[in-house]
Amino acid sequence: MSDDPARRRLTHSAPKWAIVLALAFTGMASAYMFTLVVPIQSELPHLLDASREDTAWVVTITLLAAACATPISGRLGDMYGKRRVVLALIITLIIGSVVAALATGIVGVIIGRGLQGLTTGVVPLGIAIMRDVLPPKRLGTAVALMSATMGVGGSIGMPVSAFIVEHFDWHALFWVSTGLGVVAFALVRILVPPSTLRSPGRFDVVGVIGLTIGLSGVLLAVSRGAEWGWASPATLASGIGGVAVLLVWGWYQLRTSEPLIDLRVTAKPAVLYTNLASICMGFALFGSNVLLPQMLELPADSEAGFGVGVFETALLVMPAGLLMMIISPLSGWLERTVGPRIMLTGGTAAVALSYVYLLVWDDSIWHLFTANLFVGVGIGLSFAAMPMLIMRSVPAEETGVSNGINALARSLGTSTASTVMAAVLAAMAVDTGGVAVPTAQAFTTCFWIGAIVGAGAVVLSLLIPRHPEPTQHASVPNGR
């Protein structure tokens, strides 16, 4: 071992807290990309001199790129080194940010946003790196912190982006993301040791192409169906075509000797139910991100609005993300004390109760603020538990790709929530001064949907086996 420079650096690496800090900062920078353009989303048609349908791609392309790249980058990390792939993903973030910052039209912004979306894979890869380099007693807390970055980055990013837009040109948003990428690259390059645990084999190029085409079709149908029309040829072709490609892709994955994703591992009850619960939690998180800011920003004379400004709204939403980070040490202690399964049940129950709370109390800004704090606690506990449940049930050489699939499940939930909530609010709107404004009943219906999805997550968490079936060389053995 002493003759291997990479292994020597792994043994004599930076302090563990510094490694966690570098990875957590990278995760927050990645999560920020999803809320980066939220403050200017309604102004994009004017800023880019394009139709609203075309500017919707500024958001859609990021979701598509993130969903497709996350499991693929996880597999690449398992094969060629997780740190190496993290650095490559950060480079795509930097390039994408520069391209968008220099863009004068919509094409450049869409290309840049697509490249920014690719960097989402750093979160599951960061969790996998932590598994490789941290002692067992510190792993739960570190994983909780890394998982929390997905909420923290977006929550902090909202007021930051709103402030930038109010005081600077919109291109400054992308120069800020460029700077974040440069800092993240330097931190990972200097502090994170190279990965020595590799999964040898052939990279499944056919599997990558099939997964990308299939996921793109399904996500396009989900994210653009309301705009295109659910029965339109474009929506049907994307949705049905995507499902068909994924079915063929699954058949191929089960029969190839070195698949991109081992579907037999993902079919294990512990992994399957955790990923299904992840879809529900992604839905619940993004559902609150869609509903609560809209309620706060709608005119005070509307049925359900409070007339709060964009920047003030962002400040009201931000504490939920900060709460996710604050409870990270508690999550680590709970994971060691009661186990990730009970943590997941508690987290999903908190999210479901937050929507029930809104069904009873939603006539005050502080009611919305309190409900959002419940969401923050629930998501913090749930997102911390899910990677630990996954890693207890998969081989060590599949840590990266398995966490990538779990992140993909959350992305499916967020994409679905965006579409469902937007469709309900649009369908139950009234004309107010020439503008369609959602009614109070529209928000109540959405709260019912969130509560039902949250309850479904609770049920799925209870279906996870108390003792996962034995796995040879499990990434994190049960009862470490």
C-alpha positions as CSV (number, residue, x, y, z in Angstrom):
1,M,0.0,0.0,0.0
2,S,2.9,2.4,0.8
3,D,4.0,2.2,-2.9
4,D,0.7,3.6,-4.2
5,P,0.7,7.4,-4.1
6,A,-3.1,7.5,-4.2
7,R,-3.4,5.2,-1.2
8,R,-0.7,7.2,0.7
9,R,-2.7,10.4,0.1
10,L,-5.9,8.7,1.3
11,T,-4.1,7.6,4.5
12,H,-2.4,11.1,5.0
13,S,-5.3,13.2,3.8
14,A,-6.7,16.5,5.0
15,P,-8.7,16.6,8.3
16,K,-12.0,14.7,8.0
17,W,-14.0,17.9,8.8
18,A,-12.2,19.7,5.9
19,I,-13.2,16.9,3.5
20,V,-16.8,17.1,4.7
21,L,-16.7,20.9,4.3
22,A,-15.4,20.8,0.8
23,L,-18.0,18.2,-0.3
24,A,-20.9,20.0,1.5
25,F,-20.0,23.3,-0.2
26,T,-19.9,21.6,-3.6
27,G,-23.3,20.1,-2.9
28,M,-24.8,23.5,-1.9
29,A,-23.3,25.1,-5.1
30,S,-24.9,22.3,-7.1
31,A,-28.3,22.7,-5.5
32,Y,-28.2,26.5,-6.0
33,M,-28.4,25.9,-9.7
34,F,-32.1,24.9,-9.4
35,T,-33.2,28.2,-7.8
36,L,-30.6,30.4,-9.6
37,V,-33.0,31.8,-12.2
38,V,-36.3,31.7,-10.1
39,P,-36.3,35.5,-9.5
40,I,-36.2,36.2,-13.2
41,Q,-38.2,33.3,-14.5
42,S,-41.3,35.4,-15.3
43,E,-39.1,38.1,-17.0
44,L,-37.1,35.7,-19.2
45,P,-39.3,36.2,-22.3
46,H,-38.5,39.9,-22.2
47,L,-34.9,39.5,-21.2
48,L,-34.1,36.9,-23.9
49,D,-36.5,38.2,-26.5
50,A,-38.2,34.8,-26.8
51,S,-41.6,33.2,-26.3
52,R,-42.6,31.9,-22.9
53,E,-42.7,28.4,-24.3
54,D,-39.0,28.7,-25.4
55,T,-37.8,30.3,-22.2
56,A,-39.4,27.4,-20.2
57,W,-36.5,25.4,-21.5
58,V,-34.2,27.4,-19.3
59,V,-35.6,25.5,-16.3
60,T,-36.6,22.3,-18.1
61,I,-33.2,21.6,-19.5
62,T,-31.6,21.7,-16.0
63,L,-34.0,19.2,-14.7
64,L,-33.5,16.9,-17.7
65,A,-29.7,17.1,-17.5
66,A,-29.7,16.5,-13.7
67,A,-32.0,13.5,-13.9
68,C,-30.1,11.8,-16.7
69,A,-26.6,12.6,-15.5
70,T,-26.9,11.6,-11.8
71,P,-27.0,7.8,-12.1
72,I,-24.5,7.9,-15.0
73,S,-22.0,10.0,-13.1
74,G,-22.5,7.6,-10.1
75,R,-21.5,4.7,-12.3
76,L,-18.5,6.6,-13.7
77,G,-17.4,7.4,-10.2
78,D,-17.6,3.8,-9.1
79,M,-15.4,2.8,-12.1
80,Y,-12.9,5.6,-12.5
81,G,-12.8,7.4,-9.2
82,K,-15.4,9.4,-7.4
83,R,-13.2,12.5,-6.8
84,R,-12.2,12.6,-10.5
85,V,-15.8,12.6,-11.6
86,V,-16.7,15.2,-9.1
87,L,-14.0,17.5,-10.4
88,A,-15.2,16.9,-14.0
89,L,-18.8,17.8,-13.0
90,I,-17.6,21.0,-11.3
91,I,-15.8,21.9,-14.5
92,T,-19.1,21.5,-16.5
93,L,-20.7,23.8,-13.9
94,I,-18.0,26.5,-14.5
95,I,-18.2,26.1,-18.3
96,G,-22.0,26.3,-18.3
97,S,-22.0,29.3,-16.1
98,V,-19.5,31.2,-18.3
99,V,-21.5,30.2,-21.4
100,A,-24.7,31.6,-19.9
101,A,-23.1,34.7,-18.5
102,L,-21.7,35.6,-22.0
103,A,-24.9,34.7,-23.8
104,T,-26.9,37.4,-25.5
105,G,-29.8,35.1,-26.6
106,I,-31.8,32.1,-25.4
107,V,-29.7,29.4,-27.1
108,G,-26.6,30.2,-25.0
109,V,-28.5,30.4,-21.8
110,I,-30.2,27.0,-22.5
111,I,-26.8,25.4,-23.3
112,G,-25.3,26.9,-20.1
113,R,-28.2,25.8,-17.9
114,G,-28.0,22.2,-19.3
115,L,-24.3,22.1,-18.4
116,Q,-25.1,23.4,-14.9
117,G,-27.6,20.7,-14.4
118,L,-25.0,18.0,-15.0
119,T,-23.3,18.9,-11.7
120,T,-26.2,17.5,-9.6
121,G,-24.3,14.2,-9.5
122,V,-21.8,15.7,-7.0
123,V,-24.2,15.1,-4.1
124,P,-24.5,11.2,-4.4
125,L,-20.9,11.0,-5.3
126,G,-20.0,13.1,-2.3
127,I,-22.0,10.8,0.0
128,A,-20.1,7.8,-1.6
129,I,-16.7,9.6,-0.9
130,M,-17.7,10.1,2.7
131,R,-18.4,6.4,3.0
132,D,-14.9,5.7,1.7
133,V,-12.9,8.1,3.9
134,L,-14.9,8.6,7.2
135,P,-14.9,6.4,10.3
136,P,-18.3,4.7,10.8
137,K,-19.2,6.8,13.9
138,R,-19.0,10.1,11.9
139,L,-20.5,8.8,8.7
140,G,-24.2,9.4,9.6
141,T,-23.7,13.0,10.6
142,A,-21.7,13.7,7.5
143,V,-24.2,12.1,5.2
144,A,-27.0,14.0,6.8
145,L,-25.1,17.3,6.2
146,M,-24.4,16.3,2.6
147,S,-28.0,15.4,2.0
148,A,-29.2,18.6,3.6
149,T,-27.2,20.6,1.0
150,M,-29.9,19.8,-1.5
151,G,-32.4,21.9,0.5
152,V,-29.9,24.4,2.0
153,G,-28.4,25.4,-1.4
154,G,-31.8,26.2,-2.8
155,S,-33.1,28.0,0.3
156,I,-30.1,30.2,0.6
157,G,-29.9,30.7,-3.1
158,M,-33.4,32.2,-3.3
159,P,-32.7,35.4,-1.4
160,V,-29.2,35.7,-2.9
161,S,-30.6,35.5,-6.4
162,A,-33.3,37.9,-5.6
163,F,-30.8,40.4,-4.2
164,I,-28.5,40.1,-7.2
165,V,-31.4,40.6,-9.7
166,E,-32.6,43.7,-7.8
167,H,-29.2,45.4,-7.8
168,F,-27.3,44.1,-10.8
169,D,-27.8,42.9,-14.4
170,W,-29.2,39.3,-14.7
171,H,-25.9,38.1,-16.2
172,A,-24.4,38.6,-12.7
173,L,-26.3,35.4,-11.6
174,F,-24.1,33.3,-13.8
175,W,-20.9,35.1,-12.8
176,V,-21.7,34.3,-9.2
177,S,-22.3,30.6,-10.1
178,T,-19.0,30.7,-11.9
179,G,-17.2,31.9,-8.8
180,L,-18.9,29.2,-6.7
181,G,-17.7,26.6,-9.2
182,V,-14.1,27.8,-9.0
183,V,-14.1,27.7,-5.2
184,A,-15.7,24.3,-5.2
185,F,-13.1,22.9,-7.6
186,A,-10.3,24.3,-5.5
187,L,-11.7,22.8,-2.3
188,V,-12.2,19.4,-3.7
189,R,-8.9,19.4,-5.6
190,I,-7.0,20.3,-2.4
191,L,-8.9,18.6,0.4
192,V,-10.6,15.5,-1.0
193,P,-8.3,12.5,-1.4
194,P,-8.4,10.4,-4.6
195,S,-10.7,7.4,-4.6
196,T,-9.0,4.0,-4.3
197,L,-12.1,1.9,-4.3
198,R,-13.0,1.1,-7.9
199,S,-15.4,-1.2,-9.7
200,P,-13.5,-2.6,-12.7
201,G,-15.3,-3.4,-15.9
202,R,-16.6,-2.1,-19.2
203,F,-18.7,1.1,-19.2
204,D,-22.1,0.4,-20.6
205,V,-22.5,3.0,-23.4
206,V,-25.6,1.4,-24.8
207,G,-27.2,1.5,-21.3
208,V,-26.3,5.2,-21.1
209,I,-27.9,6.1,-24.4
210,G,-31.1,4.1,-23.5
211,L,-31.4,5.6,-20.1
212,T,-30.9,9.1,-21.4
213,I,-33.5,8.7,-24.2
214,G,-36.0,7.0,-21.9
215,L,-35.8,9.4,-19.0
216,S,-35.8,12.4,-21.3
217,G,-39.0,11.3,-22.9
218,V,-40.8,10.6,-19.6
219,L,-39.6,13.9,-18.0
220,L,-40.5,15.9,-21.0
221,A,-44.0,14.6,-20.9
222,V,-44.3,15.3,-17.2
223,S,-42.7,18.7,-17.2
224,R,-44.3,20.1,-20.4
225,G,-47.5,18.1,-20.6
226,A,-49.6,20.9,-19.0
227,E,-48.3,23.4,-21.6
228,W,-48.4,21.1,-24.6
229,G,-51.7,19.5,-23.6
230,W,-51.9,16.1,-22.0
231,A,-53.5,14.5,-25.0
232,S,-51.3,16.3,-27.6
233,P,-49.1,14.2,-30.0
234,A,-45.9,15.7,-28.5
235,T,-46.8,14.7,-24.9
236,L,-48.0,11.3,-25.9
237,A,-45.0,10.6,-28.1
238,S,-42.6,11.7,-25.4
239,G,-44.3,9.9,-22.5
240,I,-45.2,6.6,-24.3
241,G,-42.0,6.6,-26.2
242,G,-39.9,7.2,-23.1
243,V,-41.7,4.4,-21.2
244,A,-41.2,2.0,-24.1
245,V,-37.4,2.8,-24.3
246,L,-37.1,2.3,-20.6
247,L,-38.7,-1.1,-20.8
248,V,-36.3,-2.2,-23.5
249,W,-33.5,-0.6,-21.6
250,G,-34.5,-2.6,-18.5
251,W,-34.6,-5.9,-20.5
252,Y,-31.1,-5.1,-21.8
253,Q,-29.7,-4.3,-18.4
254,L,-30.9,-7.6,-17.0
255,R,-29.1,-9.5,-19.7
256,T,-25.8,-7.7,-20.2
257,S,-22.9,-8.9,-18.2
258,E,-21.8,-5.4,-17.1
259,P,-24.9,-3.2,-16.8
260,L,-24.9,0.5,-16.2
261,I,-27.3,-0.2,-13.3
262,D,-27.8,-3.6,-11.6
263,L,-31.6,-3.7,-11.6
264,R,-31.5,-6.8,-9.4
265,V,-29.9,-4.8,-6.6
266,T,-32.4,-1.9,-7.1
267,A,-35.3,-4.4,-6.8
268,K,-34.3,-5.4,-3.3
269,P,-37.1,-4.4,-0.9
270,A,-35.0,-2.1,1.2
271,V,-33.7,-0.3,-1.9
272,L,-37.0,-0.3,-3.9
273,Y,-39.1,1.1,-1.0
274,T,-36.5,3.7,-0.1
275,N,-36.4,4.9,-3.7
276,L,-40.2,5.0,-3.9
277,A,-40.3,7.0,-0.7
278,S,-37.7,9.3,-2.2
279,I,-40.0,10.1,-5.1
280,C,-42.7,11.0,-2.6
281,M,-40.3,13.2,-0.6
282,G,-39.1,15.0,-3.7
283,F,-42.7,15.7,-4.5
284,A,-43.5,17.0,-1.1
285,L,-40.4,19.2,-0.9
286,F,-40.9,20.8,-4.3
287,G,-44.7,21.0,-3.7
288,S,-44.1,23.3,-0.8
289,N,-41.5,25.2,-2.8
290,V,-44.1,25.9,-5.4
291,L,-47.1,26.6,-3.2
292,L,-45.8,28.7,-0.3
293,P,-43.9,31.3,-2.3
294,Q,-46.9,31.8,-4.6
295,M,-49.3,32.3,-1.6
296,L,-46.9,34.8,-0.1
297,E,-46.4,36.8,-3.3
298,L,-50.0,36.8,-4.6
299,P,-51.7,40.2,-4.1
300,A,-53.2,40.7,-0.7
301,D,-56.6,41.4,-2.2
302,S,-56.8,37.9,-3.8
303,E,-58.4,35.0,-2.1
304,A,-55.2,33.4,-0.8
305,G,-52.4,36.0,-1.2
306,F,-50.4,38.0,1.3
307,G,-48.7,40.5,-1.1
308,V,-45.1,39.8,0.1
309,G,-42.2,40.9,-2.2
310,V,-39.9,38.4,-3.9
311,F,-36.9,39.1,-1.6
312,E,-39.0,39.0,1.6
313,T,-40.6,35.7,0.4
314,A,-37.1,34.2,-0.1
315,L,-36.1,35.2,3.4
316,L,-39.3,33.6,4.8
317,V,-38.6,30.4,3.0
318,M,-34.8,30.3,3.7
319,P,-35.0,29.1,7.4
320,A,-36.4,25.7,6.4
321,G,-33.2,25.0,4.5
322,L,-31.0,26.3,7.3
323,L,-32.9,24.1,9.7
324,M,-31.9,21.0,7.6
325,M,-28.3,21.9,8.2
326,I,-28.8,22.6,11.9
327,I,-30.4,19.2,12.5
328,S,-27.6,17.3,10.7
329,P,-25.8,16.4,14.0
330,L,-29.1,15.2,15.4
331,S,-29.7,13.1,12.3
332,G,-26.3,11.5,12.7
333,W,-27.1,10.7,16.4
334,L,-30.5,9.3,15.5
335,E,-29.1,7.2,12.7
336,R,-26.7,5.6,15.2
337,T,-29.3,5.3,18.0
338,V,-32.6,4.3,16.4
339,G,-31.5,3.5,12.8
340,P,-32.3,5.1,9.5
341,R,-35.6,3.3,9.0
342,I,-37.2,4.9,12.0
343,M,-35.6,8.2,11.0
344,L,-37.2,8.0,7.6
345,T,-40.6,7.2,9.1
346,G,-40.3,10.2,11.4
347,G,-39.2,12.5,8.6
348,T,-42.0,11.4,6.2
349,A,-44.6,11.8,9.0
350,A,-43.4,15.4,9.7
351,V,-43.8,16.3,6.1
352,A,-47.3,14.8,5.9
353,L,-48.3,16.6,9.0
354,S,-47.0,19.9,7.6
355,Y,-49.6,19.6,4.8
356,V,-52.3,18.6,7.3
357,Y,-51.4,21.7,9.3
358,L,-51.9,23.9,6.2
359,L,-55.3,22.3,5.6
360,V,-56.3,23.7,9.0
361,W,-54.3,26.9,9.3
362,D,-53.2,28.8,6.2
363,D,-54.6,32.3,6.8
364,S,-51.4,33.9,8.3
365,I,-47.9,34.4,7.1
366,W,-46.7,32.7,10.3
367,H,-48.8,29.7,9.6
368,L,-47.0,29.2,6.3
369,F,-43.6,29.9,8.0
370,T,-44.3,27.3,10.6
371,A,-45.5,24.7,8.1
372,N,-42.3,25.3,6.1
373,L,-40.2,24.6,9.2
374,F,-42.0,21.3,9.6
375,V,-41.1,20.5,6.0
376,G,-37.5,21.4,6.7
377,V,-37.3,19.0,9.7
378,G,-39.0,16.2,7.8
379,I,-36.9,16.6,4.7
380,G,-33.7,16.9,6.7
381,L,-34.4,13.6,8.5
382,S,-35.6,11.8,5.4
383,F,-32.8,12.9,3.1
384,A,-30.3,11.9,5.8
385,A,-31.8,8.4,6.3
386,M,-32.2,7.5,2.6
387,P,-28.6,7.2,1.6
388,M,-27.8,5.1,4.8
389,L,-30.7,2.7,4.0
390,I,-29.4,2.4,0.4
391,M,-25.8,1.8,1.4
392,R,-26.8,-0.9,3.9
393,S,-28.3,-2.9,1.0
394,V,-25.9,-2.5,-1.9
395,P,-22.3,-3.7,-2.5
396,A,-19.5,-1.2,-1.8
397,E,-18.5,-1.1,-5.4
398,E,-22.0,0.2,-6.3
399,T,-22.2,3.0,-3.8
400,G,-22.0,5.8,-6.3
401,V,-24.5,4.6,-8.8
402,S,-26.9,3.4,-6.1
403,N,-27.0,6.8,-4.5
404,G,-27.3,8.3,-7.9
405,I,-30.5,6.3,-8.5
406,N,-31.8,7.5,-5.2
407,A,-31.1,11.1,-6.2
408,L,-32.8,10.4,-9.6
409,A,-35.9,9.2,-7.7
410,R,-36.0,12.5,-5.8
411,S,-35.7,14.4,-9.2
412,L,-38.7,12.4,-10.5
413,G,-40.7,13.6,-7.5
414,T,-39.7,17.2,-7.9
415,S,-40.5,17.2,-11.6
416,T,-43.9,15.6,-11.0
417,A,-44.7,18.1,-8.2
418,S,-43.9,21.0,-10.4
419,T,-46.3,19.8,-13.1
420,V,-49.1,18.6,-10.8
421,M,-49.2,21.7,-8.6
422,A,-49.0,24.1,-11.5
423,A,-51.8,22.3,-13.3
424,V,-54.1,22.4,-10.3
425,L,-53.4,26.1,-9.6
426,A,-54.0,26.9,-13.3
427,A,-57.2,24.9,-13.5
428,M,-58.7,26.5,-10.4
429,A,-57.9,30.2,-11.1
430,V,-60.0,33.3,-11.5
431,D,-59.5,36.4,-13.6
432,T,-58.3,39.3,-11.5
433,G,-57.6,42.4,-13.5
434,G,-56.8,40.4,-16.6
435,V,-54.5,38.1,-14.6
436,A,-55.3,34.5,-13.7
437,V,-55.0,34.1,-10.0
438,P,-55.3,30.8,-8.1
439,T,-58.2,30.5,-5.7
440,A,-58.0,29.5,-2.1
441,Q,-59.6,26.2,-3.0
442,A,-56.8,25.6,-5.5
443,F,-54.2,25.8,-2.7
444,T,-56.4,23.6,-0.4
445,T,-56.6,21.0,-3.2
446,C,-52.8,21.1,-3.5
447,F,-52.4,20.7,0.3
448,W,-54.6,17.6,0.1
449,I,-52.4,16.2,-2.6
450,G,-49.3,16.9,-0.6
451,A,-50.8,15.3,2.5
452,I,-51.7,12.1,0.6
453,V,-48.3,11.9,-1.0
454,G,-46.7,12.4,2.4
455,A,-48.9,9.7,3.9
456,G,-47.8,7.4,1.1
457,A,-44.2,8.0,2.0
458,V,-44.9,7.0,5.6
459,V,-46.4,3.7,4.4
460,L,-43.5,3.0,2.1
461,S,-41.0,3.7,4.9
462,L,-42.9,1.1,7.1
463,L,-42.5,-1.5,4.3
464,I,-38.7,-1.3,4.4
465,P,-37.4,-4.4,6.1
466,R,-36.1,-4.0,9.6
467,H,-33.2,-6.2,8.7
468,P,-32.1,-6.0,5.0
469,E,-31.2,-9.2,3.3
470,P,-27.4,-9.9,3.6
471,T,-25.2,-8.3,0.9
472,Q,-21.7,-9.4,0.2
473,H,-19.3,-6.5,1.0
474,A,-22.2,-4.2,1.8
475,S,-21.3,-0.5,1.4
476,V,-22.3,0.1,5.1
477,P,-23.0,-3.1,7.0
478,N,-26.2,-3.1,9.1
479,G,-25.4,-2.4,12.7
480,R,-22.0,-0.9,12.1
